[in-house]
Amino acid sequence: MAEGKKHWIEDAVQKPGSLSAAAKRAGKTTAEYTDEHADDAGRTGRRARLAAMLLGLAKKTEKGKK
């Protein structure tokens, strides 16, 4: 595995908490906001798609531990 690709998630999240803050301003949970904006173009869509993927990774990890 190349060294540059080893910690790609750390580089992908440039402004931690920005999606959560946007969801809070909209009065929704992060998951609801992510589902609603996953098809959007631009930065909001990219953040929503990344969040959906990371939430999916967390669920897979929890299943593996049980």
N, C-alpha and C positions, 0 to 999 in steps of 0.2 A: 504494500500500500504506500503510495506516495505521501511524503510528509505534509505537503500542502493540502491534501484531502483528508487527513486524519481527524481534524477537529473542525469540520466544515460548518457544523451547527453554530458554533461560537461566532463564526464570521457572518453567518446568515442573519443573526439577530443583531441588528445595528442599533436599534433604540428599544431596549427592553421595556415593556409596560405600555407601549404606545397603543397597541391594539386593545388592551384591557381598558385603557383610559377612554378610547373612542367608544367602546362598548358601554362603559359606565355613563358617558355623556348621552348616549342614545337610550339609556334606560333598559339595556338588555344584558344578558349574561354573555360571556365571551364566546361560548359555543353557539348561541343564537345569532350573535353578530357575525361570527365566522361563516355559518351556513348561509346567511343572507347575502354576504358580500364576496363569497368565493368566486363568483363569475364576473366580478367587476374588473375593469382594466386599471392599470396604474398601480400605485403603491398600496392602496387599500386592499385591492385584490390579491396582490402578492403576499401581503402580510396575512390575509385571511387563509390563503391556501397553505402557507407555511405553518400557521397555527393548527389547521386541520390535520396536516401531516404529523406534526409533533404530538398532538393529542392522540392520534392513532398509534404512534410509537409507544406512548405511555401506557395505553391499554394493552398492547401486545406484551410489553415488559411485565406488567402486573399479572397477566395470565400465565406467563412463563414461570413466575416465582411460586405460584400456588401448587 
